[in-house]
Amino acid sequence: MPRDETGSDKQSAIVAGAGFGGIAAALRLRAKGYDVHLIDRCARLGGRGQVFEKDGYRHDAGPTVLTAPHLFEELFGLFGKKLSDYVTLVEPDPWYRFQYHDGETFDYGPTDADTEAEIARISQNDVAGYRSMAAWSKRIYDIGFTKLSAVPFHKPAFMIKQIPDLLRLRSYESVWSMVSRHLKHDKLRRAFSIQPLLLGGNPFSTTAIYGMINHLEREHGVWFAMGGTGALVDAFDRLMREEGIIISLNTTITQIKVEDGRASGVALETGEDIDADVVVSNMDPMHVYKKMLPQSQISPVAKIRTKTAKLSMGLYVLYFGTTKTYPNVAHHTVWFGERYKELLRDIFKNKKLADDFSLYVHRPTATDPSFAPDGCDSFYVLCPVPNLAGGQDWAIEGPRLRDRIVAALEDTMLPQLNDHITAEFAMTPKDFSNDYLSVDGAGFSLSPFFTQSAWFRFHNRGEGVRDLYFVGSGTHPGAGLPGVVSSAKVLETLVPVAELDT
């Protein structure tokens, strides 16, 4: 067994990629007694949860919505510590605002009473349907999240055992179909089916298992870390350093080394090799299996997955500040264009960049004014677009899309935006490919169809290579912060407690 670079006699582990899945994996391996080295090619921890600053404006680069905070609490609890001693979480009110193409809005959360009052304002007859949907969502949550989110799906026999529950929960239907069985008004159907899109899935094809998100939010709330998601990353940075985890940033791993059929370490872009007893990848498994492992070592199942996998859409993200405030704009807004199903078909199936769009608008200054100079606002606008398989030239299409988005927001929720926009920049699917080594610039790795979930998703244990494990959005249970943090929890049953190197 290789000695860690510190000279320790403990078994060593390398975690390749420092997104939230990698951070959670590093902490769980450290709690198991491993000497852990966490490596990432970005300038700071967090993976896609980077922080951008420009001209006094701050932006969370990736995830902005925190749900299931108990999963973060667990990681601090592994070392007898409390999340609240490192970062402060607050609950926006409302959780989300949905703004429709005709100007009507619908506020969701933070209480059931608040939500039901809004539903009644739009469609009184749908209040009972919302209650029945909430009860159904809890049934899915009790199985899909509580029972199965942190267990490995490596054996077909285990998957087969779940079939009765999956059939009872109608996992073969889509989130849209599930929501439509309970709600009749189109605006409410849109509001309660949109969540899979924020995890890389088309609501019209994503398995209804993701209908659990409604109960997840109602059970655990929707939260924001003061200082942004970057402040939560900083809290984990402090915890890991306190617990002796080695962190290397601005460091690119080019290969996972394999000796005698087992992962034995990593090779760096600098030419340096680092040995380890265990390697955990928080990188896109599509990229790892295609380019970072000897093809002779990979199992046929993994090869088939890399050839047949359907990836999530891409993301165009526009970041900007404004030289005035928009106090009537909520912290989180989902802005719907007129088309819904047809637009999603263009994005996911046709790989077409349409003239219209739907948007997620993040205004963190609604909760935390420190994101912008006094009297100003900070914004992040996310627009689902085709991934790079669509063939768009983002050097051309990016500026065009930017102009359409700014014009649409100025006409609706951000009047006089063109006069007040400042310090802007954008990310396109090309940036996701370059910065995060995401295949085709996909925003969330694999799309969450039923046939790309559980056993059908990339496994948490390396396929064909011993002592290699995977966490993150491309593995079970899937994308989103609860998903990637739970993927690291799967390691509890896969990776043995560290032994002394004798």
VEXLOSE-520530 format. One record per residue (C-alpha): x, y, z; residue in one letter. Coordinates in steps of 0.05 Angstrom, whole numbers, padded with zeros to 5 digits, always signed. Layout:
XYZA;...
***
This chain:
+00000+00000+00000M;+00028+00069-00018P;+00048+00118+00036R;+00014+00185+00036D;+00058+00245+00019E;+00055+00265+00093T;+00090+00200+00111G;+00028+00174+00147S;+00020+00099+00158D;-00055+00104+00144K;-00086+00082+00078Q;-00092+00140+00030S;-00149+00164-00014A;-00150+00213-00072I;-00214+00249-00088V;-00212+00275-00159A;-00257+00335-00165G;-00279+00382-00110A;-00352+00394-00125G;-00402+00382-00069F;-00399+00307-00083G;-00324+00307-00078G;-00324+00349-00015I;-00374+00302+00018A;-00334+00241-00004A;-00269+00271+00023A;-00302+00283+00091L;-00333+00214+00094R;-00267+00180+00076L;-00230+00222+00128R;-00281+00200+00180A;-00266+00128+00160K;-00193+00140+00176G;-00162+00153+00108Y;-00109+00205+00093D;-00147+00244+00041V;-00120+00287-00016H;-00174+00328-00053L;-00153+00353-00122I;-00190+00401-00169D;-00172+00439-00231R;-00212+00501-00211C;-00184+00560-00172A;-00227+00546-00112R;-00267+00490-00082L;-00339+00476-00101G;-00336+00449-00171G;-00391+00485-00208R;-00405+00522-00143G;-00351+00574-00159Q;-00357+00647-00140V;-00347+00703-00191F;-00333+00775-00173E;-00332+00834-00220K;-00332+00909-00205D;-00359+00900-00135G;-00414+00850-00155Y;-00411+00778-00130R;-00445+00718-00162H;-00452+00645-00144D;-00432+00610-00208A;-00472+00547-00200G;-00523+00521-00149P;-00561+00575-00113T;-00617+00536-00079V;-00602+00494-00017L;-00650+00439+00002T;-00643+00381+00052A;-00593+00419+00097P;-00592+00359+00144H;-00546+00326+00093L;-00495+00382+00104F;-00506+00377+00179E;-00488+00303+00176E;-00420+00319+00147L;-00402+00367+00203F;-00431+00318+00253G;-00381+00264+00231L;-00329+00305+00269F;-00373+00328+00327G;-00384+00397+00297K;-00443+00440+00277K;-00459+00471+00209L;-00488+00532+00244S;-00420+00549+00274D;-00391+00556+00204Y;-00447+00587+00161V;-00516+00618+00170T;-00575+00591+00129L;-00638+00632+00119V;-00704+00616+00085E;-00726+00663+00029P;-00799+00684+00028D;-00827+00663-00020P;-00784+00602-00038W;-00797+00615-00111Y;-00838+00664-00152R;-00864+00638-00219F;-00876+00692-00270Q;-00917+00674-00332Y;-00916+00703-00401H;-00980+00742-00389D;-00951+00777-00328G;-00987+00736-00274E;-00945+00710-00217T;-00951+00652-00168F;-00911+00651-00103D;-00891+00583-00074Y;-00876+00573+00000G;-00851+00580+00052P;-00913+00549+00086T;-00968+00504+00060D;-01018+00558+00079A;-00981+00609+00036D;-00977+00561-00023T;-01050+00539-00019E;-01073+00611-00016A;-01036+00626-00080E;-01063+00563-00113I;-01134+00583-00093A;-01124+00652-00124R;-01106+00619-00190I;-01152+00558-00188S;-01193+00543-00126Q;-01210+00474-00152N;-01136+00455-00151D;-01125+00463-00076V;-01150+00392-00063A;-01108+00367-00121G;-01046+00400-00092Y;-01059+00365-00026R;-01066+00298-00061S;-01002+00311-00101M;-00965+00329-00037A;-00988+00263-00006A;-00965+00225-00068W;-00899+00262-00067S;-00888+00240+00004K;-00899+00167-00016R;-00846+00174-00070I;-00798+00210-00021Y;-00806+00155+00031D;-00781+00103-00018I;-00739+00141-00069G;-00702+00187-00021F;-00706+00159+00049T;-00697+00086+00030K;-00657+00086-00035L;-00618+00150-00045S;-00557+00128-00004A;-00553+00055-00023V;-00513+00026-00082P;-00549+00000-00143F;-00494-00046-00170H;-00531-00112-00175K;-00589-00124-00223P;-00621-00168-00170A;-00625-00109-00123F;-00658-00067-00177M;-00707-00123-00191I;-00727-00124-00118K;-00748-00051-00123Q;-00795-00063-00182I;-00859-00072-00141P;-00847-00006-00105D;-00828+00029-00170L;-00891+00004-00204L;-00935+00025-00145R;-00903+00094-00149L;-00914+00097-00224R;-00841+00112-00236S;-00852+00095-00309Y;-00892+00159-00320E;-00862+00228-00326S;-00862+00284-00275V;-00909+00322-00320W;-00957+00264-00322S;-00955+00255-00247M;-00968+00329-00234V;-01024+00331-00287S;-01061+00274-00252R;-01069+00320-00192H;-01070+00391-00219L;-01113+00416-00277K;-01092+00489-00287H;-01036+00496-00337D;-00999+00549-00297K;-00998+00505-00235L;-00977+00445-00276R;-00918+00484-00302R;-00898+00509-00233A;-00898+00440-00201F;-00866+00403-00259S;-00808+00450-00273I;-00761+00424-00218Q;-00729+00368-00259P;-00705+00421-00309L;-00661+00449-00253L;-00630+00380-00248L;-00619+00369-00322G;-00684+00334-00340G;-00742+00347-00386N;-00805+00345-00343P;-00841+00309-00400F;-00791+00251-00398S;-00759+00252-00329T;-00782+00194-00286T;-00838+00211-00237A;-00791+00190-00180I;-00767+00262-00183Y;-00836+00282-00161G;-00807+00272-00092M;-00777+00342-00097I;-00842+00374-00075N;-00841+00336-00009H;-00766+00345-00001L;-00777+00421-00003E;-00838+00419+00042R;-00804+00372+00092E;-00736+00407+00096H;-00748+00477+00068G;-00712+00518+00015V;-00651+00555+00041W;-00598+00605+00023F;-00530+00611+00055A;-00514+00683+00076M;-00455+00700+00033G;-00481+00653-00020G;-00468+00581-00037T;-00395+00601-00039G;-00400+00614+00036A;-00423+00542+00046L;-00363+00519+00005V;-00318+00562+00048D;-00348+00529+00110A;-00330+00460+00083F;-00260+00486+00064D;-00249+00506+00136R;-00276+00440+00162L;-00233+00398+00116M;-00169+00436+00133R;-00185+00429+00207E;-00191+00354+00197E;-00125+00348+00160G;-00150+00338+00089I;-00099+00359+00037I;-00127+00405-00017I;-00095+00419-00084S;-00128+00470-00130L;-00111+00493-00200N;-00088+00421-00210T;-00114+00380-00269T;-00116+00304-00266I;-00105+00273-00335T;-00109+00199-00319Q;-00131+00150-00265I;-00075+00100-00259K;-00093+00026-00259V;-00046-00029-00236E;-00066-00103-00233D;-00139-00084-00244G;-00143-00033-00187R;-00140+00043-00184A;-00071+00060-00156S;-00071+00135-00160G;-00074+00192-00210V;-00029+00225-00261A;-00028+00301-00264L;-00022+00348-00323E;+00046+00369-00295T;+00072+00298-00305G;+00071+00281-00231E;+00040+00216-00206D;+00006+00210-00138I;-00007+00141-00110D;-00066+00121-00067A;-00103+00060-00040D;-00170+00088-00061V;-00191+00136-00116V;-00258+00171-00116V;-00279+00209-00179S;-00324+00270-00174N;-00312+00283-00248M;-00362+00271-00304D;-00362+00195-00310P;-00372+00201-00385M;-00305+00237-00390H;-00271+00190-00341V;-00293+00126-00377Y;-00277+00155-00446K;-00211+00189-00433K;-00181+00175-00365M;-00180+00099-00358L;-00148+00043-00400P;-00204+00019-00446Q;-00182-00053-00435S;-00200-00047-00361Q;-00270-00019-00369I;-00330-00066-00362S;-00375-00077-00423P;-00433-00045-00383V;-00395+00020-00374A;-00374+00021-00448K;-00447+00012-00469I;-00469+00069-00422R;-00417+00117-00450T;-00440+00101-00521K;-00516+00104-00509T;-00523+00156-00454A;-00569+00215-00466K;-00539+00277-00433L;-00574+00335-00400S;-00585+00401-00435M;-00533+00456-00435G;-00536+00521-00397L;-00527+00593-00418Y;-00516+00635-00355V;-00515+00711-00356L;-00486+00746-00296Y;-00494+00821-00286F;-00504+00877-00237G;-00553+00935-00240T;-00539+01007-00218T;-00608+01009-00184K;-00647+00960-00142T;-00710+00921-00161Y;-00742+00911-00093P;-00804+00877-00121N;-00764+00820-00152V;-00761+00757-00110A;-00697+00721-00091H;-00714+00663-00138H;-00758+00673-00199T;-00776+00622-00253V;-00795+00663-00314W;-00838+00624-00363F;-00841+00639-00437G;-00905+00625-00475E;-00885+00556-00500R;-00870+00500-00451Y;-00872+00429-00479K;-00853+00451-00548E;-00794+00492-00522L;-00768+00433-00482L;-00774+00389-00543R;-00731+00439-00582D;-00678+00439-00527I;-00674+00365-00511F;-00696+00328-00574K;-00685+00375-00632N;-00623+00407-00602K;-00649+00472-00630K;-00635+00541-00600L;-00703+00573-00607A;-00718+00647-00607D;-00759+00640-00543D;-00738+00613-00475F;-00755+00603-00402S;-00708+00629-00348L;-00687+00622-00276Y;-00671+00690-00247V;-00630+00694-00183H;-00629+00760-00144R;-00588+00744-00082P;-00589+00817-00060T;-00662+00806-00042A;-00634+00769+00019T;-00561+00789+00024D;-00544+00860+00002P;-00469+00845+00006S;-00473+00815-00064F;-00473+00885-00095A;-00451+00957-00079P;-00500+01000-00040D;-00562+01017-00080G;-00548+00962-00132C;-00570+00891-00146D;-00534+00828-00168S;-00566+00779-00218F;-00554+00710-00247Y;-00600+00688-00304V;-00599+00615-00325L;-00627+00595-00393C;-00632+00521-00412P;-00604+00511-00482V;-00582+00452-00525P;-00516+00421-00505N;-00457+00422-00553L;-00487+00364-00593A;-00533+00417-00622G;-00474+00447-00660G;-00487+00519-00642Q;-00429+00568-00648D;-00433+00601-00580W;-00386+00657-00600A;-00442+00680-00646I;-00504+00654-00611E;-00484+00676-00541G;-00487+00751-00553P;-00552+00743-00593R;-00584+00704-00537L;-00559+00755-00486R;-00595+00811-00524D;-00660+00772-00528R;-00658+00756-00453I;-00643+00828-00432V;-00699+00853-00477A;-00749+00803-00449A;-00730+00819-00376L;-00734+00893-00390E;-00804+00885-00418D;-00828+00845-00358T;-00795+00844-00290M;-00734+00890-00297L;-00757+00956-00328P;-00702+01001-00356Q;-00652+00943-00351L;-00613+00967-00412N;-00600+01033-00377D;-00576+01001-00312H;-00541+00936-00331I;-00467+00933-00315T;-00408+00887-00301A;-00438+00832-00344E;-00408+00767-00369F;-00434+00698-00389A;-00421+00624-00390M;-00442+00578-00447T;-00440+00502-00456P;-00371+00512-00486K;-00347+00540-00420D;-00377+00481-00383F;-00338+00435-00428S;-00273+00473-00421N;-00277+00490-00347D;-00308+00427-00318Y;-00291+00374-00371L;-00365+00362-00380S;-00378+00319-00442V;-00416+00361-00494D;-00418+00417-00443G;-00478+00384-00410A;-00500+00422-00348G;-00517+00360-00306F;-00485+00299-00339S;-00538+00245-00353L;-00611+00264-00360S;-00654+00231-00307P;-00698+00185-00349F;-00722+00121-00315F;-00673+00082-00360T;-00616+00127-00335Q;-00633+00122-00261S;-00613+00075-00204A;-00580+00012-00234W;-00583+00043-00304F;-00542+00103-00282R;-00466+00102-00275F;-00451+00061-00213H;-00417+00088-00151N;-00367+00032-00154R;-00319+00033-00214G;-00340-00014-00269E;-00282-00060-00285G;-00232-00026-00239V;-00226-00043-00165R;-00216+00011-00112D;-00246+00063-00158L;-00311+00098-00138Y;-00355+00152-00168F;-00396+00208-00136V;-00431+00268-00167G;-00487+00284-00215S;-00472+00228-00266G;-00478+00173-00214T;-00533+00147-00169H;-00576+00180-00143P;-00568+00239-00191G;-00558+00314-00198A;-00575+00370-00150G;-00542+00384-00083L;-00582+00331-00044P;-00566+00280-00099G;-00491+00292-00104V;-00482+00295-00028V;-00522+00230-00022S;-00478+00198-00075S;-00420+00206-00026A;-00462+00175+00029K;-00467+00112-00015V;-00392+00104-00003L;-00407+00087+00070E;-00428+00017+00049T;-00375+00009-00006L;-00309+00034+00021V;-00281-00004+00081P;-00253+00031+00143V;-00180+00049+00132A;-00127+00003+00157E;-00055+00019+00178L;-00005+00010+00122D;+00038-00046+00149T;
***
